Amino acid sequence: MKEKNSIIKILKILKREYIKYGKPIVSKIVEENGTPYMVLVSTMISLRTKDEVTLKASERLFENANTPEKMLTIANKKIEQLIYPAGFYRNKARDILKTSQIIINRFNGKVPSSIDELLSLPGVGRKTANLVLALSFNKDAICVDTHVHRISNRLGLVRTKNPTDTEYALMKILPKKWWRTYNDMLVVWGQNVCTPLSPKCSQCKLNKLCPKVNIKKSR
């Protein structure tokens, strides 16, 4: 019970504080009436790419094509140019085209709403699939990226070696009502406070609750 109360306290503090820094880019796209397809493609672009780059790349791409049908009218090289300098932009352009074709052929032009179907799409891993489920379909899903994995371990909530293990471990301890917002909170916290190197522990509202697992240097 004490452990559960501690988790709830951490979640409530994060909910109150993270919004001061703004929301992640993909969540902003959802707020601007982004369709499931736009959310999916933006998330694919966002992998290993800074938020500001993801936003600009997504805007340029969606000005030219915001549906799988329209996407297939654009040449692969053009998509590369539109999403550059997103990380691995050549691979992403190829996967966006392949995924668009599959969505049309297998799913009648609509983004699927199950984890297994999403994972069958090229370039879509568990992080992307869970984010689409949570943001576009309001399904209970925990999206785990590097920030979520890192901070969950630093807080001592889990002891895991990779994001997939972290996802399953969090499913056991987080109340479901927090699943959909957990990624937003920790991504923002990871970008602004609990950074990969030398986190800003002195400024962190979780400082007194955090055991600082594996943190060797902080500010």
Backbone hydrogen bonds, N-H to C=O, Kabsch-Sander energy under -0.5 kcal/mol:
donor,donor_aa,acceptor,acceptor_aa,energy
5,N,1,M,-2.5
6,S,2,K,-1.9
7,I,3,E,-2.0
8,I,4,K,-2.3
9,K,5,N,-2.1
10,I,6,S,-2.2
11,L,7,I,-2.5
12,K,8,I,-2.4
13,I,9,K,-2.0
14,L,10,I,-2.5
15,K,11,L,-2.4
16,R,12,K,-1.7
17,E,13,I,-2.3
18,Y,14,L,-3.0
19,I,15,K,-0.5
20,K,17,E,-1.5
21,Y,18,Y,-2.1
22,G,19,I,-1.1
28,K,24,P,-1.7
29,I,25,I,-2.0
30,V,26,V,-1.7
31,E,27,S,-1.9
32,E,28,K,-1.4
33,N,30,V,-1.3
34,G,29,I,-1.5
39,V,35,T,-2.5
40,L,36,P,-2.5
41,V,37,Y,-2.6
42,S,38,M,-2.6
43,T,39,V,-2.2
44,M,40,L,-2.0
45,I,41,V,-2.3
46,S,42,S,-1.9
47,L,43,T,-0.7
47,L,44,M,-0.7
49,T,46,S,-1.9
54,T,50,K,-2.5
55,L,51,D,-2.7
56,K,52,E,-1.8
57,A,53,V,-2.6
58,S,54,T,-2.7
59,E,55,L,-2.4
60,R,56,K,-2.4
61,L,57,A,-2.3
62,F,58,S,-3.0
63,E,59,E,-1.5
64,N,60,R,-0.7
64,N,61,L,-1.1
65,A,61,L,-2.5
71,M,67,T,-2.3
72,L,68,P,-1.5
73,T,70,K,-1.5
74,I,71,M,-1.7
79,I,75,A,-2.0
80,E,76,N,-2.2
81,Q,77,K,-2.0
82,L,78,K,-2.2
83,I,79,I,-2.2
84,Y,80,E,-1.3
86,A,83,I,-2.3
89,Y,86,A,-1.2
92,K,88,F,-2.4
93,A,89,Y,-2.3
94,R,90,R,-1.9
95,D,91,N,-2.5
96,I,92,K,-2.8
97,L,93,A,-1.9
98,K,94,R,-2.3
99,T,95,D,-3.0
100,S,96,I,-2.2
101,Q,97,L,-2.1
102,I,98,K,-2.3
103,I,99,T,-2.5
104,I,100,S,-1.7
105,N,101,Q,-2.8
106,R,102,I,-3.2
107,F,102,I,-0.8
107,F,103,I,-0.9
108,N,104,I,-0.6
109,G,103,I,-2.5
110,K,103,I,-0.6
110,K,107,F,-2.0
118,L,114,S,-2.3
119,L,115,I,-2.3
120,S,116,D,-0.7
120,S,117,E,-0.6
121,L,118,L,-1.7
124,V,121,L,-1.7
125,G,123,G,-0.6
129,A,125,G,-2.7
130,N,126,R,-2.7
131,L,127,K,-2.0
132,V,128,T,-2.3
133,L,129,A,-2.3
134,A,130,N,-2.4
135,L,131,L,-2.9
136,S,132,V,-2.3
137,F,132,V,-0.9
137,F,133,L,-0.8
138,N,134,A,-0.6
139,K,133,L,-2.5
141,A,139,K,-0.9
143,C,141,A,-0.7
144,V,142,I,-0.6
145,D,143,C,-0.6
149,H,145,D,-2.5
150,R,146,T,-2.6
151,I,147,H,-2.8
152,S,148,V,-2.0
153,N,149,H,-1.5
154,R,150,R,-2.3
155,L,151,I,-2.6
156,G,153,N,-1.0
157,L,152,S,-1.8
158,V,152,S,-1.2
166,T,162,N,-2.0
167,E,163,P,-2.5
168,Y,164,T,-1.9
169,A,165,D,-2.3
170,L,166,T,-2.8
171,M,167,E,-1.8
172,K,168,Y,-0.7
172,K,169,A,-0.8
173,I,169,A,-0.7
173,I,170,L,-0.8
174,L,170,L,-2.9
178,W,175,P,-2.3
179,W,176,K,-1.4
180,R,176,K,-0.5
182,Y,178,W,-1.5
183,N,179,W,-0.6
185,M,181,T,-2.3
186,L,182,Y,-2.3
187,V,183,N,-2.8
188,V,184,D,-2.1
189,W,185,M,-2.1
190,G,186,L,-2.5
191,Q,187,V,-1.9
192,N,188,V,-1.7
193,V,189,W,-2.8
194,C,189,W,-2.3
195,T,193,V,-1.7
200,K,193,V,-2.8
201,C,199,P,-1.8
203,Q,200,K,-1.3
204,C,200,K,-0.7
204,C,201,C,-0.8
207,N,204,C,-1.5
209,L,206,L,-1.2
210,C,206,L,-1.5
213,V,154,R,-2.0
215,I,212,K,-1.8
216,K,214,N,-0.7
219,R,199,P,-3.0
